[in-house]
Amino acid sequence: MAIIVSDTVGISGLQAGEDVKQEDPGMLPLVALVEFVWVLGSCYELNRSQIAQAIDGILRTKEFVIERSEQVRQALRIFQGGSADFADCLIERSASHAGCEKIVTFDVAAAKTTGMVLLT
């Protein structure tokens, strides 16, 4: 993950180089993607727009295979249009894709923008 973060925020010295190639892409699991988003926001203080651009860039790259990339794209669209955290958007999309009809949350922002039901 250090390579993905360094490429995104422009840290020199850590680059994929020969380790990850288009013809032999690396795997990016959902958990690592959520952690990546958290690092960008918490450690590098990127705003929502910058985080959305970073996620979009990863989705477009040929160097990585993104786990459940279509659900990630859908979550990204929800994230861009609302106030919920990316993780909440991805949780809602994953649960919906799994067939859950009612997805509940304690998070007000997630309930307002993802379609989850607020638990009170």
C-alpha positions in Angstrom: 0.0 0.0 0.0 2.9 2.3 0.6 3.5 2.4 -3.2 -0.1 3.4 -3.9 0.0 6.2 -1.3 3.4 7.4 -2.4 2.3 7.6 -6.1 -0.9 9.4 -5.1 0.6 12.1 -2.8 3.9 12.4 -4.7 6.4 10.9 -2.2 9.7 10.3 -4.0 11.6 7.1 -3.4 8.7 4.7 -3.3 7.6 3.7 -6.8 6.1 0.6 -8.3 8.8 0.5 -10.9 9.4 -3.0 -12.1 7.4 -4.6 -9.3 4.0 -3.9 -10.7 3.4 -4.0 -14.4 0.3 -3.8 -16.7 1.0 -7.3 -17.9 1.2 -8.6 -14.4 -1.0 -6.4 -12.3 -1.1 -6.4 -8.5 -4.3 -7.1 -6.5 -5.9 -4.4 -4.5 -8.5 -5.9 -2.0 -11.4 -3.8 -0.7 -9.9 -3.6 2.8 -6.6 -2.1 1.4 -8.6 0.4 -0.7 -10.6 1.5 2.4 -7.3 1.9 4.3 -5.8 3.8 1.4 -8.7 6.3 1.6 -8.4 6.6 5.3 -4.6 7.3 5.0 -5.2 10.0 2.4 -7.8 11.8 4.5 -6.3 11.3 8.0 -2.5 11.5 7.4 -2.3 13.6 4.2 -5.5 15.7 4.9 -6.7 15.4 1.3 -10.3 16.7 0.8 -13.2 14.6 -0.6 -12.6 15.8 -4.1 -8.9 14.8 -4.0 -9.8 11.5 -2.5 -12.4 10.8 -5.2 -9.8 11.7 -7.8 -7.3 9.2 -6.2 -9.9 6.4 -6.2 -10.9 7.1 -9.8 -7.2 7.0 -10.8 -6.7 3.6 -9.2 -9.9 2.3 -10.9 -8.5 3.5 -14.3 -4.9 2.1 -13.9 -3.9 -1.1 -15.5 -1.3 -1.9 -12.8 -3.9 -3.1 -10.3 -6.9 -5.4 -10.3 -9.4 -3.9 -7.9 -11.6 -6.3 -5.9 -15.2 -5.8 -6.9 -14.3 -2.8 -9.1 -17.9 -2.2 -10.2 -19.1 -1.9 -6.6 -16.2 0.4 -5.9 -17.2 2.6 -8.9 -20.8 2.7 -7.6 -19.6 3.6 -4.1 -17.4 6.3 -5.6 -20.4 7.9 -7.4 -22.3 7.9 -4.1 -19.3 9.3 -2.2 -18.9 12.1 -4.8 -22.6 13.1 -4.5 -23.0 13.1 -0.7 -21.5 13.5 2.7 -21.0 9.9 3.8 -17.5 8.4 4.2 -16.2 6.3 1.3 -16.2 3.2 3.6 -20.0 3.7 4.3 -20.7 4.1 0.6 -18.8 0.8 -0.1 -20.5 -1.0 2.8 -23.9 0.0 1.4 -23.0 -1.1 -2.2 -21.5 -4.4 -1.0 -24.6 -5.2 1.2 -27.0 -4.2 -1.6 -25.0 -6.4 -4.1 -25.2 -9.3 -1.6 -29.0 -9.0 -1.7 -29.7 -7.1 1.6 -32.9 -5.1 1.3 -32.4 -3.1 4.5 -29.0 -1.8 5.5 -28.8 0.0 8.8 -26.3 2.4 10.3 -25.7 4.7 13.3 -24.1 7.3 10.9 -26.5 10.2 10.1 -24.5 11.2 6.9 -24.5 7.6 5.7 -28.2 7.3 6.2 -28.9 10.6 4.3 -26.8 9.9 1.3 -26.4 6.1 0.8 -30.0 5.0 1.4 -29.1 3.1 4.6 -31.6 3.3 7.4 -30.6 5.2 10.5 -30.8 3.3 13.8 -31.9 5.5 16.7 
